[in-house]
Amino acid sequence: MSIDKTKMEHEFIIPEGEQEIYEIIGNTIRDAREARNLTQQEVADMLGIGVEVLDAYENAEIAVPVYHFLEIAKYMKWPPEFDEMQKKIA
């Protein structure tokens, strides 16, 4: 599955020069999800999005909006992986 990025709202476009940060965020979301044995479908359902959108977040194809990041963090009870991520992007 793939996302047509040309039809995405502005908030989903990764700003120029910020790709590395979104790769760290996406990898962290994937690592935390997998460590908790959650499927992409489970997390996507919780967010009310398609699994292809979550996959695009995890692969840094599109930006993770803050409200989705916070919902993921809440759903996973702010996993320690997110603290480690903060150190990488700070």
C-alpha positions in Angstrom: 0.0 0.0 0.0 1.2 3.5 -0.7 0.1 7.0 0.1 -0.4 9.6 -2.6 1.6 12.4 -0.9 0.5 14.9 -3.5 -3.0 14.8 -2.0 -1.9 15.1 1.7 -2.6 18.1 3.9 0.3 20.4 4.7 0.7 19.0 8.2 1.8 15.6 6.7 4.5 17.0 4.5 8.0 16.5 6.0 9.8 19.9 6.0 12.9 20.2 3.9 16.0 19.2 6.0 13.9 17.3 8.6 13.8 13.8 7.1 16.3 12.4 9.6 14.1 13.5 12.6 11.0 11.9 11.1 13.0 8.7 10.4 14.0 8.6 14.1 10.3 9.2 15.1 9.0 6.6 12.7 11.6 4.0 13.8 10.8 4.7 17.5 7.0 4.3 16.9 7.7 1.0 15.1 10.1 -0.3 17.8 7.7 0.6 20.6 4.8 -0.9 18.8 6.6 -4.2 18.1 8.0 -4.4 21.6 4.4 -4.4 22.8 3.3 -7.0 20.3 0.9 -4.5 18.7 0.1 -4.8 15.0 0.0 -1.8 12.7 -3.7 -2.5 12.3 -4.3 -2.2 16.1 -2.5 1.1 16.3 -4.1 2.4 13.1 -7.6 1.5 14.4 -6.9 3.3 17.7 -5.9 6.4 15.8 -8.8 6.1 13.3 -6.5 6.0 10.3 -5.7 3.4 7.6 -2.8 1.1 8.2 -1.1 2.5 5.1 -0.9 5.9 6.9 0.7 4.4 10.0 3.1 2.5 7.8 4.0 5.8 6.1 4.6 7.4 9.5 6.9 4.5 10.5 8.8 4.7 7.2 9.1 8.5 7.4 7.2 8.9 4.1 4.9 11.5 5.8 5.1 13.5 9.0 3.4 12.3 12.1 1.1 15.1 13.3 1.6 16.0 17.0 -1.9 14.9 17.9 -1.3 11.4 16.5 2.1 11.2 18.2 0.5 12.1 21.5 -2.3 9.6 21.0 0.2 6.8 20.3 2.2 7.8 23.3 -0.9 7.7 25.5 -2.0 4.4 24.0 1.4 2.9 24.8 1.6 4.7 28.2 4.6 6.8 27.1 7.0 4.0 26.4 10.7 4.4 27.4 11.6 4.3 23.7 10.1 7.8 23.4 12.4 9.1 26.1 15.4 7.7 24.2 14.0 9.2 21.0 13.9 12.6 22.6 17.6 12.4 23.4 18.4 11.6 19.7 16.5 14.6 18.3 17.2 17.2 21.0 
